Amino acid sequence: MAPAPDSSQREAARTLEITKRLREVEQAILARAPEHDLEPSLDRIRAVMELADDPQRTYPVIHLTGTNGKTTTARVIESILREMGLTTGRFTSPHLHSMLERIAIGGRPIGAEQFLSAYDDVIGLIDIVDARSAAEGGPRMTYFEVLVAVAYAAFADAPVDVAIVEVGMGGSWDATNVADGVVSVITPISLDHQHFLGNTEVDIALEKAGIIKPDGIAVSASQDDPAVIGILNARAEEVGAQIAHEGEQFGLEGGDVAVGGQAVTVRGLATTYPDLFLPFHGSHMAQNVTVAIAAVEAFVGGGEQELDLEVLRAGLAAATSPGRLEVVRRSPTVLVDAAHNPAGAIALRDGLQEAFTFTKLVGVIAILKDKDASSMLEILEPVLDEVIVTRTTSPRAMRPNDLAELARGIFGDARVTVVDDLPDALDRAAGIADGAGVGGGVLATGSVVTAAEVRMLLGVTDA
């Protein structure tokens, strides 16, 4: 008779079974319509939430929209609230390495068992809604809608004291908008996803303003277009919400580059917070933090109660934002940044100029074919000495030769090299940077996928 398995063998078998099931569930979710192929509607996700007894209404929500800076702002809000002793849920997108990163509880990506439990709670309801939709000639729920349902169920099951939720796209009809944020956060609005949101910042602002809810508090970053501010104010007035604007009710008072980040003073809604260390580079990251602080003040005291300075400092020091002007290697220095639109490229360029002094910086550029590659390349041209154009494994990646044609028109032939595969492109760039001595560096950018794949190639997988 074979000996009975010991506890370690049983645990190994259980872990293997969980891993196998998680892979099956991930494949089932991925088989649905992707995030960039959607039908704007809240009908399906609202129906699932109603069948589940609206788990998203069992905890307060801080809801974030905007074009750039959402994920960093959400992560900073979360870190401060965790330092205050609250149990947090966080939903952000897209992910870098695993879809489990999108749902975080207590500052850590959801565990496989928690994820599967929440999925089991909602998949039967999703099947019901899918069947109803099919009977009416409509689509199944999308990849993103399913993850929203899983996240809201997981947060209720945890339970969390507060959920910090980033929209996937837009605001009014984004699946996350079945929750009502007690605080709504609007990061800078610029052009992106025009085929869904509209061709002007005003059109986009009209969609994003939809997360401002009755009797809530809205916190807006500085906006370039006064018409955008007018739209946000009009929405707040329409639903009876308060609204605070960066540059008026709160703002960044000053800052300096520091080792490993920057030191800033922030004027919040309730008081001014001096000598805050931020473990991030670039003024755009300081802006994200400034908006996050105002959002936390709005949540914990309606904007009238100042935060404990030491708790705030600890929360900021512990905050992370993987893939955002992130140093992932030294000798030579390799930076990754998820910039994927012109506004993101401007923030990246300015951050490089503010925080780094490379004598030679080589860009590894891979951009998705539905993005404004020409504008991004023009913006980054002043800070890149050479560019190596390549592609990621994404099926949406622009062909390297097509990207090179655009790049040569901006950088000139001598500064552009085509390397079809990203690993080879990274090796080539590192060799060039090494040859430049201690001042040489590599910047990998162009999409979230570019940042993620370079992180993985260099053995950095935490997120």
C-alpha positions in Angstrom: 0.0 0.0 0.0 1.4 3.4 -1.0 1.9 5.8 2.0 -0.7 8.5 2.4 0.5 11.9 1.1 1.9 14.2 3.8 0.7 17.8 4.4 3.3 19.3 2.1 2.3 17.0 -0.7 -1.4 17.8 -0.2 -0.6 21.5 -0.2 1.4 21.1 -3.4 -1.4 19.3 -5.1 -3.9 21.9 -3.9 -1.7 24.7 -5.2 -1.4 23.0 -8.6 -5.2 22.6 -8.8 -5.7 26.3 -8.0 -3.1 27.3 -10.6 -4.7 25.1 -13.2 -8.2 26.5 -12.5 -6.9 30.1 -12.5 -5.4 29.5 -15.9 -8.7 28.2 -17.2 -10.7 31.1 -15.8 -8.2 33.7 -17.2 -8.5 32.1 -20.7 -12.3 32.2 -20.4 -12.2 35.9 -19.5 -9.7 36.6 -22.3 -11.9 34.9 -24.8 -14.4 37.7 -24.4 -14.4 41.0 -26.3 -11.3 43.0 -25.3 -11.2 46.4 -23.7 -10.7 48.3 -26.9 -13.6 46.6 -28.6 -16.7 47.5 -26.6 -20.3 48.7 -26.9 -20.9 51.7 -24.6 -23.6 50.6 -22.2 -24.1 50.0 -18.5 -27.1 47.7 -19.1 -25.2 44.4 -18.8 -23.0 45.2 -15.8 -25.9 46.9 -14.0 -28.0 43.8 -14.5 -25.3 41.6 -13.0 -24.8 43.9 -10.0 -28.5 43.9 -9.4 -28.7 40.1 -9.5 -25.7 40.1 -7.0 -27.5 42.5 -4.6 -25.3 45.4 -5.6 -22.1 44.6 -3.8 -20.6 47.9 -5.0 -22.9 49.7 -2.6 -21.6 48.0 0.5 -18.5 50.2 0.8 -17.7 53.8 -0.1 -16.0 54.4 -3.4 -13.4 56.9 -4.6 -13.8 57.0 -8.4 -11.1 58.2 -10.8 -11.2 59.3 -14.4 -9.0 61.4 -16.7 -6.6 60.7 -19.6 -3.3 60.2 -17.8 -2.2 59.8 -14.2 -5.2 57.8 -13.0 -3.3 54.7 -11.9 -0.6 56.6 -10.0 -3.2 58.8 -8.3 -5.2 55.8 -7.3 -2.2 54.0 -5.9 -1.1 57.1 -3.9 -4.7 57.5 -2.5 -4.6 53.8 -1.5 -1.2 54.1 0.2 -2.3 57.1 2.3 -5.5 55.5 3.3 -3.8 52.2 4.2 -1.4 54.1 6.4 -4.4 55.5 8.2 -5.4 52.0 9.1 -8.2 51.4 6.5 -8.6 48.2 4.6 -8.5 49.2 0.9 -9.7 47.7 -2.4 -8.1 49.1 -5.6 -9.2 48.5 -9.2 -6.9 49.8 -11.9 -6.2 49.0 -15.5 -4.5 47.9 -17.6 -2.2 45.5 -15.9 1.5 45.0 -16.4 2.0 41.3 -15.9 -1.2 39.6 -14.6 -4.9 40.4 -14.6 -4.8 39.8 -10.8 -2.9 43.1 -10.4 -6.0 45.0 -11.4 -7.8 44.0 -8.2 -5.8 44.7 -5.1 -6.9 44.3 -1.5 -4.8 45.8 1.3 -2.3 47.1 -1.2 -1.5 43.7 -2.7 -2.8 42.0 -5.8 -5.7 39.7 -5.1 -4.7 36.1 -4.3 -5.7 33.4 -6.8 -8.1 31.8 -4.3 -9.8 35.1 -3.6 -10.1 35.9 -7.3 -11.6 32.5 -8.0 -14.0 32.8 -5.2 -15.3 36.1 -6.4 -15.4 34.8 -10.0 -17.6 31.9 -8.8 -19.9 34.3 -7.0 -20.7 36.2 -10.2 -20.1 33.9 -13.2 -23.6 32.3 -12.9 -25.1 35.7 -12.9 -23.0 36.8 -15.9 -24.2 33.7 -17.8 -27.8 34.8 -17.1 -27.1 38.3 -18.4 -25.2 36.9 -21.4 -28.1 34.7 -22.3 -30.6 37.6 -22.0 -28.3 39.8 -24.2 -28.0 37.1 -26.8 -31.7 36.6 -27.0 -32.1 40.3 -27.7 -29.3 40.2 -30.4 -26.7 41.8 -28.1 -23.2 40.9 -27.2 -21.8 39.0 -24.3 -20.2 40.9 -21.4 -16.8 42.0 -22.2 -13.4 41.1 -20.6 -13.5 44.5 -18.7 -17.1 44.2 -17.6 -16.4 40.7 -16.1 -13.4 42.0 -14.2 -15.4 44.9 -12.8 -18.0 42.4 -11.5 -15.3 40.2 -10.0 -13.6 43.2 -8.3 -16.8 44.6 -6.8 -17.7 41.2 -5.5 -14.2 40.6 -4.1 -14.2 44.0 -2.3 -17.6 43.2 -0.6 -16.4 39.8 0.4 -13.1 41.0 1.9 -14.7 43.3 3.2 -13.0 46.6 2.4 -13.4 50.0 4.2 -13.1 51.9 0.9 -12.6 51.0 -2.8 -10.4 53.2 -5.0 -11.7 52.5 -8.5 -10.2 53.7 -11.8 -12.4 53.8 -14.9 -11.3 51.8 -17.9 -12.4 54.4 -20.5 -14.5 57.5 -20.3 -16.8 57.8 -17.4 -20.6 57.9 -18.0 -20.9 54.5 -19.6 -17.7 52.9 -18.2 -18.6 49.7 -16.4 -17.1 50.9 -13.1 -19.8 53.7 -13.1 -22.4 51.4 -11.6 -20.8 52.5 -8.3 -21.4 56.0 -7.0 -18.2 57.6 -5.9 -18.5 59.7 -2.7 -15.4 61.3 -4.1 -14.8 61.7 -7.8 -11.3 62.4 -9.1 -10.6 63.9 -12.5 -7.0 63.8 -13.6 -5.8 65.9 -16.6 -8.0 65.5 -19.7 -6.5 65.3 -23.2 -7.1 63.4 -26.4 -7.1 59.6 -26.4 -9.6 56.9 -27.4 -11.2 59.5 -29.7 -13.1 56.8 -31.6 -15.1 56.1 -28.5 -15.0 59.4 -26.5 -15.0 62.1 -29.2 -12.5 64.2 -31.1 -12.1 67.2 -28.8 -11.3 67.6 -25.1 -14.7 69.0 -24.6 -16.3 65.9 -26.0 -14.1 63.7 -23.8 -14.8 65.9 -20.7 -18.6 65.4 -21.2 -18.1 61.6 -20.9 -15.7 61.8 -18.0 -17.8 64.2 -16.0 -20.4 61.4 -15.7 -18.6 59.9 -12.7 -19.5 63.0 -10.6 -22.4 61.9 -8.5 -25.1 63.6 -6.4 -24.0 65.0 -3.1 -20.4 63.9 -3.7 -17.2 65.8 -3.8 -15.2 66.1 -7.0 -11.5 66.9 -7.1 -10.1 68.0 -10.4 -6.5 68.3 -11.5 -5.5 71.5 -13.5 -7.0 71.4 -17.0 -5.6 73.1 -20.0 -8.9 73.9 -21.6 -11.2 76.4 -19.7 -14.1 74.8 -21.4 -13.3 71.5 -19.7 -13.4 73.2 -16.3 -16.8 74.7 -17.3 -18.2 71.2 -18.1 -17.0 69.8 -14.8 -18.5 72.7 -12.9 -21.8 72.3 -14.8 -22.0 68.6 -14.0 -21.2 69.3 -10.3 -23.9 72.0 -10.2 -26.4 69.7 -12.0 -26.1 66.9 -9.5 -25.5 69.0 -6.3 -21.9 68.0 -5.8 -19.0 70.1 -4.5 -16.0 70.5 -6.7 -12.4 71.6 -5.9 -9.9 72.6 -8.6 -6.1 72.3 -8.5 -4.7 75.8 -8.6 -7.7 77.2 -6.8 -8.7 75.2 -3.7 -5.5 73.2 -3.6 -2.1 72.9 -5.4 1.6 72.2 -5.5 3.4 75.0 -3.7 7.0 74.0 -4.6 9.4 71.2 -5.0 13.0 70.1 -5.6 14.7 67.0 -7.0 15.8 64.6 -4.3 17.7 61.4 -4.2 15.3 58.7 -5.4 12.5 61.2 -6.1 11.5 64.7 -5.1 10.6 66.8 -2.1 7.5 68.9 -2.3 5.2 71.2 -0.4 1.5 70.7 -1.1 -1.4 73.1 -0.2 -4.3 70.8 0.5 -8.0 71.5 0.9 -7.5 71.8 4.7 -3.9 72.9 5.3 -0.5 73.0 3.8 1.8 70.0 4.1 5.6 70.8 3.9 8.6 68.6 3.2 6.9 65.6 1.6 9.2 63.1 0.0 7.8 61.5 -3.1 9.5 58.3 -4.5 8.6 59.4 -8.0 10.3 61.5 -10.7 8.8 64.4 -12.7 6.4 67.3 -12.1 3.5 65.3 -13.5 4.0 62.8 -10.7 4.0 65.6 -8.2 0.7 66.7 -9.7 -0.7 63.2 -9.3 0.3 63.2 -5.6 -1.2 66.7 -5.1 -4.5 65.5 -6.5 -4.4 62.3 -4.4 -3.9 64.3 -1.2 -6.9 66.5 -1.9 -8.9 63.4 -2.7 -8.0 61.8 0.6 -8.9 65.0 2.5 -12.2 65.1 0.7 -12.9 61.5 1.7 -11.9 61.5 5.4 -13.2 64.9 6.4 -15.1 66.5 3.5 -12.0 68.6 2.8 -12.1 70.4 6.1 -10.0 68.1 8.3 -6.2 68.2 7.9 -4.3 64.9 7.6 -1.8 63.8 10.2 1.5 64.9 8.7 3.6 61.9 9.7 0.9 59.5 8.5 0.8 61.3 5.2 4.6 61.2 4.9 4.6 57.5 5.6 1.8 56.9 3.1 3.6 58.8 0.4 7.0 57.1 1.1 5.4 53.7 0.7 3.6 54.5 -2.5 4.7 52.8 -5.8 3.8 53.3 -9.4 5.4 50.5 -11.5 6.0 51.3 -15.2 5.8 55.1 -14.7 9.3 56.7 -15.2 10.6 53.7 -13.3 14.3 52.7 -13.0 14.4 49.0 -13.6 18.2 48.5 -14.0 21.5 50.2 -13.3 24.7 50.0 -15.4 23.4 51.2 -17.8 20.4 52.8 -16.3 17.2 51.5 -17.9 13.9 53.4 -17.5 10.5 52.2 -18.5 7.5 54.4 -19.0 3.9 53.4 -20.1 3.3 56.7 -22.0 1.0 55.8 -24.9 -0.4 59.1 -26.1 0.9 62.6 -26.7 0.0 63.9 -23.2 1.8 61.0 -21.7 4.8 61.6 -23.9 4.9 65.3 -22.8 4.9 64.3 -19.2 7.6 61.8 -19.8 9.8 64.2 -21.7 9.4 66.9 -19.0 10.1 64.4 -16.3 13.3 63.2 -18.0 14.5 66.8 -18.3 13.7 67.6 -14.7 15.2 64.6 -13.0 17.9 63.0 -15.1 21.2 64.1 -16.7 22.0 61.5 -19.3 24.9 62.3 -21.7 23.4 59.8 -24.2 19.8 58.4 -24.0 18.7 55.6 -26.3 15.0 55.1 -26.8 13.5 51.6 -27.3 10.2 52.5 -28.9 7.2 50.2 -29.5 3.8 51.7 -30.1 0.4 50.3 -30.8 -1.0 50.9 -34.3 -4.1 52.7 -33.1 -2.1 55.4 -31.3 -0.7 58.8 -32.5 2.9 57.6 -33.0 4.0 60.6 -35.0 3.1 63.1 -32.2 4.7 60.9 -29.6 8.0 60.7 -31.5 8.0 64.4 -32.2 7.5 65.1 -28.5 10.3 62.7 -27.4 12.8 63.7 -30.1 14.6 66.4 -28.0 15.5 64.0 -25.2 16.5 60.9 -27.3 19.9 60.8 -29.0 19.0 57.6 -30.9 15.9 55.4 -31.2 15.6 51.7 -31.8 12.1 51.0 -33.1 10.7 47.5 -32.4 7.5 45.8 -31.5 6.0 44.0 -28.5 4.1 40.7 -28.6 0.8 42.6 -28.7 -1.3 41.8 -31.8 -2.1 45.6 -31.9 1.6 46.5 -32.2 2.7 48.7 -35.1 5.0 47.1 -37.5 8.7 48.2 -36.9 9.2 49.2 -40.5 6.1 51.4 -40.4 7.2 53.0 -37.1 10.7 53.5 -38.5 9.3 55.4 -41.5 7.7 57.8 -39.1 10.8 58.0 -36.9 13.2 58.7 -39.8 11.1 61.7 -40.8 11.5 63.2 -37.3 15.0 61.9 -36.1 16.7 61.5 -39.5 18.1 58.2 -40.9 21.3 58.2 -38.8 19.5 58.2 -35.5 17.0 55.4 -36.2 17.6 51.6 -36.1 15.1 48.9 -36.7 15.2 45.7 -34.6 12.2 43.5 -35.1 12.2 41.7 -31.7 12.0 43.6 -28.4 14.7 41.5 -26.5 17.2 42.2 -29.3 16.3 45.8 -29.4 16.8 46.1 -25.6 20.2 44.4 -25.9 21.2 46.7 -28.8 20.2 49.8 -26.8 22.0 48.7 -23.7 25.2 48.1 -25.7 25.0 51.6 -27.1 24.3 53.1 -23.7 27.2 51.1 -22.2 29.5 52.5 -24.8 28.6 56.1 -23.7 30.0 55.5 -20.2 28.4 56.4 -16.9 26.1 58.9 -18.5 24.5 56.5 -20.9 20.9 55.3 -20.4 18.0 53.5 -22.1 14.3 54.5 -22.1 11.8 51.9 -23.1 8.4 53.4 -23.9 5.4 53.7 -26.2 2.8 51.6 -24.5 1.9 49.8 -21.3 2.9 46.5 -23.0 6.3 47.9 -23.8 7.0 48.8 -20.2 5.7 45.5 -19.0 7.7 43.3 -21.4 10.9 45.2 -20.7 10.3 44.8 -17.0 9.9 41.1 -17.5 13.0 40.8 -19.6 15.0 42.4 -16.8 13.4 40.2 -14.2 11.2 42.8 -12.6 7.7 41.4 -12.1 6.3 43.0 -9.0 3.4 45.4 -9.5 
